[in-house]
């Protein structure tokens, strides 16, 4: 089913029908009147911009482009599995009930957001600053800036928090570093969105 930009649901109805107050943190729904609704099996052409509107997918969703969002107070709730090119989020909450499959990168930047995946997470690279909790297995390169929580036994990130922060010059390409030698979120996000490498060989 194709995505239609005019499909919205009242927040009170959405909260009652889909139990959003259990899924989302307290207060997230307080300043929202309407939520963009995607029916099960929806396909989004282009990007899914959470800053434009919070989004509820009532089942599986396939995003041809990127899931993006920087602002606090927005969210994406997927009551199924999600596929996308990139997931590049800062302030919004993202809750995926099933699996999250990403062709390139998952990046969670900024300490107010949250990404929770109820199943497996597959991406070429996962970079987690804010809370990123995955209940199933993770495949791909993983970079823990301090927020990565994987609930499968024996998981160790490819790049530890200490290396990602204090050893950033040895791990990342110079194009994503600021003058102090630390990773700058904006530069990292832009490079990932363009499909360019962010790690040294």
Secondary structure, DSSP 4 states (H G I P E B T S, - for coil): -B--TT-EEEHHHHHHHHTHHHHSPTTTTTT--EEEEE-TTEEE-S-EETTT--EEESS-EEESSEEEE-STT-EEEESS-EEESEEEESSSEEEESS-EEESSEEEE-STT-EEEESS-EEEEEEEESSEEEESS-EEEEEEESS-EEE-STT---SB-HHHHHTTHHHHB-GGGB-TTSSB-HHHHHHHHHTT---B--
